[in-house]
Amino acid sequence: MTCLLVLLWASLSLYLDAMSITRRIVVEMGEMEGEEEEEDRDGGKGGKLLKRFKRGWMWNQFFLQEEYTGSDKQYIGKLQSDMDRGDGTLKYILSGDGAGDIFTIDENNGDLHANKRLDREDKAYYTLRATVVNKNTGMKLEPETEFIVKLHDINDNEPIFTKELYTVSVPERSNMGTSVTQVTATDADDSMYGNSAKLRYSISQGHPYFSVEPDTGIIRTALGPGEMDREKREHYQVVIEAKDMAGQRGGLTGTTMVNITLTDVNDNPPRFSQSIYQFSVPESMKVGTPVGRIKAVDKDLGKNAEMFYNVVGGDGLDMFDVITDKDSQEGIITVGKPLDYEKTRSYTLEIQVQNTQILDTRFLGYLPTKDMATVRIGIEDVDEPPLFERASYVMEVKEDAAVGTAVGSVRAMDPDGYNSPVRYSIDRRTDLDRLFNVHSGNGSIFITRPLDREEAAWHNISVIATEFNKPLQTSRVPVYIRLLDVNDNAPTFASFYETFVCEKTKAGQKIQTVSAVDADDPAGGHKFFFSLATEGAYRGNFTVRDNGDNTAGVLTRRSSYSRLHKSVYLVPVVITDGDFPMQSSTGTLTVRVCTCDREGNMELCNAEAQTSSAGLSTGALVAILLCVIILLMIVVLFAALKKQKKKEPLIISKEDVRDNVVSYNDEGGGEEDTQAFDIGALRNPEAIEESKQRRDIIPSDTLYPPLRRTAIPSRDNADVRDFINQRVQDNDNNPTAPPYDSLATYAYEGTGSVAESLSSLGSASSEGDQDYNYLSDWGPRFRKLADMYGAEDSDCDS
């Protein structure tokens, strides 16, 4: 029985091995593996059972070395289906990444090759798909299956740093091992395969000042604080290497450069470049003026090199100051008080300098943190103007002081060793009214005109002091003169008071409150007293009650007043002040009697009051009336002138027709125009005087000599043309002639004139012998004459 069971188990094992061999796929350089699909039951209704089938082939991946340098195609592996009987009826088809270009498959036997040189850093793996079809029918015999071709990495990439140049800084005097910066490099090789991407860092330049950690790339200082001094060396250039293959021999190397700068710390105090400085200044130098500059040197930079100076000793401690120039870090010595060569001729200063920032004393040892320098300043003598004892003077004088009263005195002296005499005067631009004067020798100021505090309570003048021997050396001082008040003004009413009283009133009724003002200014304030004048009939009508507060009330003393009997009352009020000497004045209060209603409101006053209430005074009414009268007079005057104006006839008398000039509004002169020429001289040229001048202008014999004229021949034997030319020449050369063209008439017609002479004086015929009909032939200009004279001839004939 036992032998039977053993036989059955052996037979079953052989059967199972045969079945497994049938499904196997043989692949060179690959792994074989069989797999069956497992049952998958649906958890839904009915519990449907899925049918199991087997796969034709199954593999995981192929491996291929990158950067293949052979001349032939690189063989990857072989694909073979269990349906391939070797009869050439099957065809292998490849698809996916790089199929047909990078990767090819032999369609007959399934050999897989790489056609190109591949780089893992470009692409680490490729995904492909393969299937088997019947060559004759094209029908797929196997399902399409996906596989991966993965590239094996080789060390073909050197490490690369993230930056080609690093620029960093670290404080000077840092302790050993202080971190400066960290550099990082990367390797494109596969970090999961071998040591191709495993890096180690080292320093190739920068010893012995810096070091680098091999694994992390952190750069640290390698020396102590005493060696890392910026003032000795500030910049360092360090070269860092990164090597793959874990730094072993044969690994690739990459480098980077690191520029390291030591930053400054305040480890150096300022120091003066010299221990003694010397300056000289004139004694006239004003306060605040620079004397000189001193400079300390600090090896540090920026704020660590900022410093300040101060005077800590010497006899010039109070005379000079020192300030720090923020830009140049220099100490500027300035004058603190006025200098005087005659008092002190030199000063010594002890000046200290130190940093404004806190100094790091770890590296100073016993060296001081401050520095000192001595400054000697010499004072030069200068010819100075007179110097007043005070910078200003304040004086007081009563306003009623008499002319010549001394107000006070000023004093100045020559500060130089010569002690030159001084002369005093007042700058009249400050005393235009010449109210004061000063004694030129002793500086005493006195009054030259009466003063009045009410006009000006203060007078500000300037007194000038001048050296006798050197008039250009002058100085001045302000003098403020205050006028003290004297009770020289009487109080007056604060304003013009005018009130009214009702006809029906009651005794003791207050009708007005009055107050007073006073131009004086007593020290204890004003105090006024009010009362009625001692005389007058008004005392029975009104009274004044002093309120004791510089006001007073005006009260009635009667119960009734009559507006018809007396409409206006003038009440004199005496106002007295309380100062010494006592001053008083009398103010008049105008009280009008008016008709009032039951409440005491005014209803009607006299005519004068009504006129005043209307807003027009008597003067205004008179001015208006005068304006109206003047306007009426002007209107009447124009009317009278218009009536008297008459149009004169063209001819006044028929008998005087020949001997009168008829005006046609034309230019030209006649016999009666004797202002521009002398008609007698024209008729007798021989009688012309040598110095005869025109009578229509003012002669100027003093400016121009008399004209010399040649003798003109008589009219009987003289050429008219020469005569006229001579007159024209005389007229042109006459300096007294007007500078404009004018018509000169000579009253000489000459010969050959058709009209002959128009003058009645030269006419040989009488009036009755004249025939004026020819005037009609001369044109329209002479038509008026033709009508006038032709009409007369007709009248005479008839």
C-alpha positions in Angstrom: 0.0 0.0 0.0 2.8 2.4 0.9 4.5 1.7 -2.4 1.3 2.5 -4.3 0.9 5.9 -2.6 4.5 6.8 -3.4 4.0 5.9 -7.0 0.9 8.1 -7.2 2.7 11.1 -5.7 5.6 10.8 -8.2 3.2 10.6 -11.1 1.4 13.8 -10.0 4.7 15.7 -9.6 5.8 14.8 -13.1 2.5 16.0 -14.5 2.7 19.3 -12.7 6.3 19.9 -13.9 5.2 19.1 -17.5 2.4 21.7 -17.3 4.7 24.4 -15.9 7.3 23.8 -18.7 4.6 24.2 -21.3 3.8 27.7 -20.1 7.3 28.9 -19.7 9.0 31.7 -21.7 12.6 31.5 -22.3 14.4 34.8 -22.3 18.1 35.3 -22.5 19.7 37.7 -20.0 16.3 37.9 -18.3 14.4 36.0 -15.6 11.6 33.5 -16.2 8.5 33.6 -14.2 5.0 32.0 -14.7 1.9 33.4 -13.3 -1.7 32.5 -13.4 -4.7 34.7 -13.0 -6.6 34.0 -9.8 -10.3 33.8 -9.4 -12.2 36.9 -8.8 -15.6 36.6 -7.3 -18.1 39.3 -7.4 -19.5 40.2 -4.0 -22.9 41.1 -5.6 -26.0 39.0 -6.1 -25.6 35.5 -7.4 -21.9 35.3 -6.7 -20.8 35.0 -10.4 -17.7 32.9 -10.9 -15.1 34.4 -13.3 -13.2 32.1 -15.7 -9.5 31.8 -15.2 -7.0 31.9 -18.1 -3.2 31.8 -18.4 -0.8 34.4 -19.8 1.5 33.6 -22.7 4.5 35.5 -21.2 5.5 37.6 -18.2 8.7 39.5 -17.4 9.7 42.6 -15.2 12.4 44.6 -16.9 15.6 44.7 -19.0 18.8 46.4 -18.0 21.0 48.4 -20.4 24.3 50.2 -19.7 24.3 53.9 -20.5 26.9 55.6 -22.7 27.6 52.5 -24.8 30.6 53.2 -27.0 30.6 50.0 -29.3 30.1 50.2 -33.1 27.3 47.5 -33.2 23.9 47.7 -31.9 23.6 47.0 -28.3 21.9 43.7 -27.6 19.3 44.0 -24.8 17.5 40.6 -24.7 15.2 38.2 -26.5 11.4 37.9 -26.4 9.8 34.5 -27.2 6.2 33.4 -27.1 5.3 29.9 -26.1 3.2 29.9 -29.3 6.2 30.3 -31.5 6.9 26.8 -33.1 9.8 28.1 -35.2 7.8 27.8 -38.4 8.0 31.5 -39.2 4.2 32.1 -39.0 4.6 34.5 -36.0 5.6 38.2 -36.1 6.8 40.2 -33.1 5.7 43.8 -32.9 7.3 46.5 -30.5 5.7 49.8 -29.5 6.1 52.5 -26.7 9.0 54.9 -25.8 11.5 55.0 -28.6 10.1 52.0 -30.5 11.4 51.8 -34.0 13.9 54.7 -33.4 15.9 53.9 -30.3 14.8 50.3 -29.8 14.1 47.7 -32.5 13.0 44.1 -32.4 13.6 41.3 -34.8 10.0 40.4 -35.9 11.0 36.8 -36.7 12.9 35.8 -33.5 12.1 38.5 -30.9 15.7 39.8 -30.4 15.7 43.3 -28.8 18.4 45.9 -29.6 19.3 49.5 -28.8 20.2 51.6 -31.9 21.6 54.7 -30.1 23.9 55.7 -27.3 21.7 56.5 -24.3 22.3 58.8 -21.3 20.7 58.0 -18.0 20.8 61.6 -16.9 18.6 62.4 -19.9 16.1 59.5 -19.3 16.6 56.8 -16.8 14.1 54.2 -18.2 11.9 53.5 -21.2 8.4 51.8 -21.2 7.8 49.5 -24.1 5.0 47.1 -25.2 5.3 43.9 -27.2 2.8 41.6 -28.9 2.7 38.6 -31.3 0.5 38.4 -34.4 0.0 35.9 -37.3 1.9 37.0 -40.3 -0.8 35.7 -42.7 -3.9 36.9 -41.0 -2.6 39.7 -38.8 -4.5 38.4 -35.9 -3.0 38.9 -32.4 -2.0 35.7 -30.9 -1.0 37.1 -27.5 -2.3 40.0 -25.5 0.0 43.1 -25.5 2.4 43.1 -22.6 4.3 46.1 -21.1 7.9 45.9 -20.0 10.7 48.4 -18.9 14.2 49.0 -20.2 16.2 50.5 -17.4 19.7 52.1 -17.9 22.5 51.2 -15.7 24.4 54.4 -14.4 28.1 55.0 -14.8 30.1 57.9 -13.3 30.1 60.3 -16.2 29.0 63.6 -14.4 31.1 65.8 -12.3 29.7 67.6 -9.2 28.4 71.1 -9.9 28.0 73.8 -7.3 24.8 75.8 -7.0 26.8 79.0 -7.4 30.0 79.7 -9.3 30.9 82.4 -6.9 29.9 82.9 -3.3 30.3 86.3 -1.6 30.0 86.2 2.2 31.3 88.0 5.3 32.1 87.2 8.8 33.0 89.6 11.7 36.6 90.0 12.4 37.9 88.7 15.7 35.5 85.7 15.5 36.3 82.6 17.5 37.8 79.6 15.9 35.2 77.4 14.3 32.7 80.2 13.6 30.4 79.3 10.7 31.0 81.4 7.6 28.6 79.9 5.0 27.6 76.6 3.5 28.3 75.6 -0.1 26.3 72.9 -1.9 27.1 70.8 -5.0 25.0 68.3 -6.9 25.9 65.3 -9.1 23.6 64.2 -11.9 24.6 60.5 -11.6 22.3 58.0 -9.9 22.6 58.3 -6.2 20.9 54.9 -5.7 23.4 53.0 -7.6 27.0 52.9 -6.4 29.0 55.9 -5.3 28.8 58.0 -8.5 26.8 60.7 -6.7 28.3 60.5 -3.3 30.2 63.7 -2.7 33.0 64.8 -0.4 34.0 68.5 0.2 37.6 69.8 0.6 39.4 73.2 0.6 42.1 73.7 -1.9 42.8 77.4 -1.3 42.3 79.3 1.9 44.5 77.5 4.4 45.1 78.1 7.2 42.4 80.6 7.7 39.3 78.6 6.9 38.2 74.9 6.8 35.2 73.0 5.3 33.3 70.1 6.6 33.6 67.1 4.2 30.0 65.9 4.3 28.0 69.2 4.7 30.1 71.8 2.9 30.0 74.2 5.9 33.0 76.7 5.9 34.3 77.7 9.3 37.1 79.9 10.6 40.2 77.9 11.3 42.2 80.6 13.3 41.6 82.4 16.6 40.5 86.1 17.1 44.0 87.3 17.3 44.7 86.2 13.7 41.4 87.3 12.0 42.0 91.0 12.2 40.4 93.2 9.5 42.9 95.9 10.0 45.6 93.4 8.9 43.7 91.7 6.2 40.2 92.3 5.1 39.5 90.0 2.0 40.1 86.3 1.5 39.5 84.1 -1.5 38.8 80.5 -0.8 38.4 77.6 -3.3 36.2 74.6 -2.4 36.3 71.2 -4.2 33.5 68.6 -4.4 34.5 65.1 -5.4 32.2 62.2 -6.2 32.9 58.5 -5.6 32.9 59.4 -1.9 36.2 61.2 -2.5 38.0 58.1 -3.7 40.6 58.0 -6.4 39.1 58.2 -9.9 36.2 60.4 -8.8 35.2 63.5 -10.7 35.7 66.9 -9.1 33.9 70.3 -9.3 35.1 73.6 -7.7 33.7 76.9 -6.6 35.2 80.2 -5.3 34.1 81.9 -2.1 35.1 85.5 -1.4 35.1 86.1 2.3 35.2 89.6 3.8 35.9 90.4 7.4 33.4 92.9 8.7 34.5 95.6 11.1 34.0 95.5 14.9 34.9 98.5 17.1 38.2 97.1 18.3 40.3 100.3 17.8 40.1 103.5 19.7 40.7 106.9 17.9 44.2 108.3 18.1 45.5 111.9 17.5 48.1 112.1 14.7 50.0 114.7 16.8 50.0 115.5 20.5 50.2 119.4 20.2 48.4 121.7 17.9 49.0 125.5 17.6 46.6 128.2 16.2 46.5 132.0 16.3 43.4 134.2 16.0 42.8 137.9 16.0 41.1 139.3 19.1 38.3 140.7 16.9 37.0 137.2 15.9 33.3 136.9 16.7 31.8 134.3 19.0 31.1 131.0 17.1 33.8 131.6 14.4 36.0 128.6 13.7 39.6 128.8 15.0 41.1 125.6 13.5 40.6 121.9 13.0 42.1 118.9 14.7 41.8 115.3 13.6 42.1 111.9 15.2 42.4 108.6 13.2 40.4 105.5 13.9 41.3 102.3 12.0 37.7 101.1 12.2 35.0 101.8 9.6 31.5 103.3 9.5 29.8 103.9 12.9 32.7 102.2 14.6 35.0 105.1 13.4 32.6 107.9 14.6 34.1 110.0 17.4 33.4 113.1 19.3 35.7 115.8 20.9 35.4 117.8 24.0 37.5 120.3 26.0 38.4 118.8 29.3 41.0 121.2 30.6 43.3 124.2 30.2 42.9 127.9 30.9 40.8 128.3 27.7 38.1 125.9 28.9 35.5 128.6 29.1 36.7 130.7 26.2 36.6 128.1 23.4 34.3 125.2 22.3 34.9 122.2 20.1 32.4 120.6 17.9 32.6 117.4 15.7 32.2 117.5 11.9 30.0 114.5 11.2 31.4 114.2 7.6 35.1 114.4 8.1 35.2 113.4 11.8 37.3 116.4 12.6 37.2 118.5 15.7 36.4 122.2 15.0 37.6 124.6 17.6 35.3 127.7 17.8 35.4 131.0 19.9 33.1 130.7 22.9 33.5 134.1 24.4 34.8 137.5 23.1 38.6 137.7 23.1 40.7 140.5 24.4 44.4 140.7 23.6 44.9 143.3 26.4 43.7 140.8 29.0 45.0 137.4 27.8 47.3 136.8 24.9 47.3 133.0 24.7 45.2 130.0 25.8 45.9 126.3 26.3 43.2 123.6 25.8 43.2 120.0 26.6 41.0 118.2 24.1 39.9 114.6 24.5 38.6 112.3 21.7 36.7 109.0 22.0 34.3 106.7 20.0 30.6 107.3 20.0 30.0 103.5 19.9 30.9 101.1 22.7 34.4 99.9 22.3 35.2 96.1 22.4 38.0 96.1 25.0 38.8 92.3 24.7 41.6 93.0 22.4 42.9 96.3 23.7 44.7 94.9 26.7 46.1 97.8 28.7 45.7 100.4 25.9 43.5 103.5 26.8 40.1 103.8 25.1 40.5 107.7 24.8 43.2 110.0 23.5 44.3 113.5 24.5 45.9 116.4 22.7 47.1 119.8 23.7 46.0 122.9 21.7 47.7 126.3 22.1 45.9 129.3 20.7 47.6 132.7 20.4 45.6 135.9 20.4 46.6 138.6 17.9 46.2 142.3 18.7 43.7 144.2 16.5 43.0 147.9 16.4 39.5 147.8 17.9 36.8 150.4 18.0 35.7 152.0 21.3 34.0 149.6 23.6 31.0 150.6 25.7 30.7 149.5 29.3 27.3 148.0 28.6 25.6 146.3 25.7 22.6 148.7 26.1 21.4 151.4 28.4 18.0 152.0 29.9 17.2 155.5 31.3 14.2 157.2 32.8 13.1 160.9 32.9 9.9 162.7 33.7 7.9 164.0 30.8 7.8 167.5 32.3 11.6 167.7 32.6 12.9 171.0 31.4 15.0 171.4 28.3 18.7 170.8 29.2 17.9 168.2 31.9 20.4 165.4 31.9 18.8 162.0 31.3 21.9 159.8 31.9 25.3 159.1 30.5 27.1 156.4 28.5 30.8 155.5 28.7 33.1 154.0 26.1 36.8 153.5 26.0 39.5 152.4 23.6 40.3 148.8 24.4 43.7 149.0 22.8 46.8 150.0 24.7 46.8 153.5 23.1 43.7 154.5 25.1 42.7 157.0 22.5 40.1 159.7 23.5 36.5 159.0 22.5 33.9 161.4 21.0 30.2 160.8 21.4 27.3 161.6 19.1 23.7 160.5 18.4 22.6 158.7 15.3 20.0 161.2 14.0 18.2 158.5 12.1 17.1 157.2 15.5 16.1 160.7 16.8 14.5 162.5 13.8 12.7 165.0 16.1 16.1 165.9 17.8 14.6 165.5 21.2 17.9 164.5 22.8 21.6 165.3 22.4 24.8 163.9 23.9 27.8 165.7 25.2 30.7 164.8 22.9 33.2 164.6 25.7 31.6 162.9 28.6 28.7 161.0 27.0 26.0 162.8 29.0 22.6 162.7 27.3 20.3 165.7 27.9 16.9 166.9 26.6 16.8 169.5 23.8 13.0 169.8 23.3 9.9 169.4 25.5 8.7 165.8 25.9 5.3 164.4 26.1 4.7 160.8 27.4 1.2 160.8 25.8 2.8 161.1 22.4 5.6 158.6 22.9 6.3 156.7 26.1 9.6 155.3 24.9 12.4 156.8 22.8 15.0 154.4 21.4 18.2 156.2 20.2 21.7 155.0 19.2 24.8 156.7 20.6 28.0 156.5 18.5 31.5 156.5 20.0 34.3 157.5 17.7 38.0 157.6 18.3 39.5 161.1 17.9 42.7 159.9 16.2 40.9 157.3 14.1 37.5 158.4 12.9 36.8 155.2 11.1 36.9 153.3 14.4 33.4 153.7 15.7 30.9 151.7 17.7 27.3 152.2 18.8 25.1 151.3 21.6 21.3 151.4 22.0 19.8 153.7 24.6 16.2 153.2 25.7 14.7 156.2 27.4 11.4 155.8 29.2 9.3 158.9 29.9 7.8 158.8 33.4 4.2 160.0 33.6 3.2 163.3 35.1 -0.4 164.3 35.8 -0.6 167.0 33.2 -3.8 166.0 31.4 -7.3 166.7 32.7 -10.0 163.9 32.5 -12.7 164.2 29.9 -15.9 162.5 28.9 -15.3 159.0 27.5 -17.6 160.0 24.6 -20.1 162.6 23.4 -23.2 162.2 25.6 -26.6 163.3 24.4 -29.8 162.1 26.2 -33.4 163.1 26.7 -35.9 163.6 29.5 -39.6 163.0 29.3 -41.9 165.9 29.9 -43.7 163.9 32.6 -41.2 162.2 34.8 -40.3 161.9 38.5 -37.7 163.5 40.6 -34.5 161.4 41.0 -34.9 159.6 37.8 -31.6 158.6 36.2 -31.4 159.6 32.6 -27.7 159.0 31.8 -24.6 157.3 33.1 -21.3 159.0 32.2 -17.7 157.9 32.4 -14.3 159.6 31.8 -10.9 159.0 30.3 -7.5 160.4 31.0 -4.4 160.4 28.8 -2.2 160.1 31.9 -1.2 156.7 33.3 -0.9 156.9 37.1 0.8 154.1 38.9 -2.2 153.4 41.1 -4.7 153.6 38.3 -7.3 156.2 37.5 -9.7 157.7 40.0 -12.3 160.2 38.8 -14.8 162.3 40.7 -17.9 163.8 39.1 -20.0 166.9 40.2 -22.2 169.6 38.9 -20.7 173.0 38.2 -21.2 175.4 41.1 -23.1 178.0 39.2 -26.1 178.0 36.8 -29.8 177.7 36.7 -29.5 174.0 35.7 -28.9 173.0 39.3 -32.6 173.1 40.0 -33.3 170.8 37.0 -30.6 168.1 37.2 -28.1 166.7 39.6 -25.0 164.4 39.3 -24.4 161.4 41.6 -20.9 160.0 41.7 -21.0 156.2 41.7 -17.5 155.7 43.1 -16.4 153.5 40.2 -15.2 156.2 37.8 -18.8 156.6 36.6 -21.6 159.0 37.5 -25.4 159.1 37.0 -27.3 162.2 35.9 -30.6 162.5 37.8 -33.7 164.7 37.4 -34.7 167.1 40.2 -38.1 167.9 38.9 -41.2 165.9 38.1 -42.1 167.7 34.9 -40.5 169.6 32.1 -42.1 171.6 29.3 -40.8 171.0 25.7 -42.5 174.2 24.6 -41.0 176.3 27.4 -37.4 174.9 27.0 -36.5 172.0 24.7 -32.8 171.6 25.4 -30.8 171.7 28.6 -27.0 171.9 28.7 -25.7 170.3 31.9 -22.1 171.1 32.8 -20.4 168.2 34.7 -17.0 168.8 36.4 -14.6 165.8 36.2 -11.6 165.7 38.6 -8.8 163.1 38.8 -7.2 161.9 42.0 -3.6 162.5 41.1 -1.2 165.3 42.1 -1.3 167.9 40.9 -5.1 167.5 40.6 -6.5 168.1 37.1 -10.1 168.8 36.2 -12.3 169.7 33.3 -15.9 170.4 32.6 -17.9 168.3 30.2 -21.3 169.4 28.8 -24.2 166.9 28.7 -27.0 167.8 26.2 -30.5 166.9 27.5 -33.5 167.3 25.2 -37.0 167.4 26.4 -39.3 164.9 24.6 -42.8 163.6 24.7 -42.9 160.1 26.0 -45.5 157.3 26.3 -46.5 155.7 29.6 -43.5 153.3 29.5 -41.1 156.2 29.1 -40.3 155.7 25.5 -39.6 158.8 23.5 -42.3 159.8 21.0 -41.6 163.4 19.9 -38.8 165.9 20.5 -38.2 169.4 19.2 -37.5 170.2 15.6 -33.8 170.1 16.0 -34.0 166.7 17.6 -36.2 165.5 14.8 -33.8 166.7 12.2 -30.9 165.0 14.0 -32.8 161.8 14.2 -33.5 161.9 10.5 -29.8 161.6 10.0 -29.1 165.0 8.2 -27.3 167.9 10.0 -27.7 171.6 9.3 -24.4 171.7 7.4 -25.5 168.9 5.1 -28.7 170.7 4.3 -26.9 173.9 3.5 -24.4 172.1 1.2 -27.3 170.5 -0.7 -29.0 173.8 -1.1 -25.9 175.5 -2.5 -25.4 172.7 -5.0 -29.0 173.2 -6.3 -28.5 176.9 -6.7 -25.2 176.5 -8.6 -26.9 174.0 -11.0 -29.8 176.5 -11.7 -27.3 179.3 -12.4 -25.4 177.2 -14.9 -28.7 176.3 -16.7 -29.8 180.0 -16.9 -26.3 181.0 -18.2 -26.4 178.5 -21.1 -29.9 179.5 -22.0 -28.9 183.2 -22.2 -25.8 182.5 -24.3 -27.9 180.5 -26.8 -30.4 183.3 -27.2 -27.7 186.0 -27.8 -26.0 184.0 -30.5 -26.9 185.4 -33.9 -25.9 184.4 -37.4 -24.0 187.3 -39.0 -24.9 188.1 -42.6 -22.4 187.5 -45.4 -22.4 191.2 -46.4 -23.0 193.8 -43.7 -23.3 196.8 -45.9 -23.7 197.2 -49.6 -21.6 200.3 -49.7 -18.6 198.5 -48.2 -18.6 195.6 -50.7 -15.4 196.5 -52.4 -13.4 197.3 -49.3 -14.2 194.3 -47.3 -13.0 190.7 -47.4 -15.7 188.2 -48.0 -14.9 184.9 -46.2 -15.4 181.8 -48.3 -13.7 179.6 -45.7 -10.6 179.5 -48.0 -6.9 180.0 -47.1 -5.2 183.2 -48.1 -4.6 186.7 -46.9 -5.7 190.1 -48.2 -4.8 193.7 -47.6 -6.1 193.7 -44.1 -3.9 190.7 -43.1 -1.1 192.8 -41.9 0.3 190.5 -39.3 2.3 188.2 -41.7 3.6 191.0 -43.9 4.0 194.8 -44.3 1.9 195.9 -47.3 3.7 199.3 -47.2 7.0 197.7 -47.7 5.7 195.8 -50.7 4.6 199.1 -52.3 7.9 200.7 -51.6 10.6 198.1 -51.5 13.4 200.7 -51.2 12.2 201.6 -47.8 12.7 198.1 -46.3 14.8 198.3 -43.2 17.8 196.1 -42.6 16.6 194.6 -39.3 13.0 194.4 -40.2 11.5 191.2 -38.6 8.2 189.5 -38.9 5.5 190.9 -36.7 3.5 187.7 -36.2 6.2 186.1 -34.1 8.5 187.1 -31.2 11.9 188.2 -32.5 15.0 186.8 -31.0 17.7 189.3 -31.7 20.0 187.9 -29.0 20.1 184.5 -30.6 20.3 185.3 -34.3 21.9 188.3 -36.0 19.7 190.5 -38.2 19.4 189.4 -41.8 21.2 191.4 -44.4 19.2 191.9 -47.6 20.3 193.4 -50.8 18.7 196.5 -52.1 15.7 195.7 -54.2 15.2 197.8 -57.3 12.0 199.8 -57.9 9.0 198.2 -59.2 9.3 200.1 -62.5 12.7 198.6 -63.5 12.9 195.5 -61.3 12.3 192.0 -62.5 9.4 190.5 -60.7 10.9 187.1 -60.7 14.1 188.2 -59.0 12.0 190.1 -56.4 9.9 187.0 -55.6 12.9 184.7 -55.5 14.7 187.1 -53.2 11.7 187.1 -50.8 11.5 183.3 -50.9 15.1 182.9 -50.1 14.9 185.4 -47.2 11.9 183.5 -45.9 13.6 180.2 -46.2 16.8 181.4 -44.4 14.9 183.3 -41.7 15.6 181.4 -38.4 12.6 183.0 -36.7 10.1 181.6 -39.3 7.8 178.9 -38.0 8.9 175.3 -38.8 5.8 174.7 -41.0 4.7 175.7 -44.4 2.7 178.9 -44.6 1.2 181.0 -47.3 3.1 184.3 -47.7 1.1 187.0 -49.5 3.0 189.8 -51.1 0.1 191.8 -52.5 1.7 192.1 -55.9 -0.1 190.5 -58.8 2.5 190.9 -61.5 1.9 191.2 -65.2 0.0 189.0 -67.4 -2.8 188.1 -64.9 -6.2 187.6 -66.6 -8.0 188.7 -63.4 -5.6 191.6 -62.8 -5.6 193.0 -59.3 -8.6 192.3 -57.0 -7.7 195.1 -54.6 -10.0 198.1 -54.6 -7.1 200.3 -53.6 -5.2 199.7 -56.8 -8.2 199.9 -59.1 -8.2 202.9 -61.4 -11.9 202.7 -62.3 -14.8 203.7 -60.1 -17.5 201.5 -58.9 -19.9 202.6 -61.5 -17.5 201.8 -64.3 -17.0 198.1 -63.3 -18.7 195.4 -65.2 -19.0 192.1 -63.2 -20.7 190.0 -65.8 -17.4 188.3 -66.6 -17.5 186.6 -63.2 -20.1 184.2 -64.6 -17.5 182.9 -67.0 -15.0 181.9 -64.3 -16.8 178.9 -63.1 -18.9 177.8 -60.1 -16.4 179.1 -57.6 -17.2 182.7 -58.6 -20.9 182.2 -59.1 -21.7 183.8 -55.7 -19.7 186.9 -56.6 -21.4 187.1 -60.0 -24.8 186.9 -58.4 -24.0 189.6 -55.9 -22.4 192.2 -58.1 -24.4 191.4 -61.2 -27.6 192.0 -59.2 -26.4 195.4 -58.1 -25.7 196.4 -61.7 -29.1 195.4 -62.7 -30.6 197.5 -59.8 -28.6 200.5 -60.8 -29.6 200.3 -64.4 -33.3 200.1 -63.6 
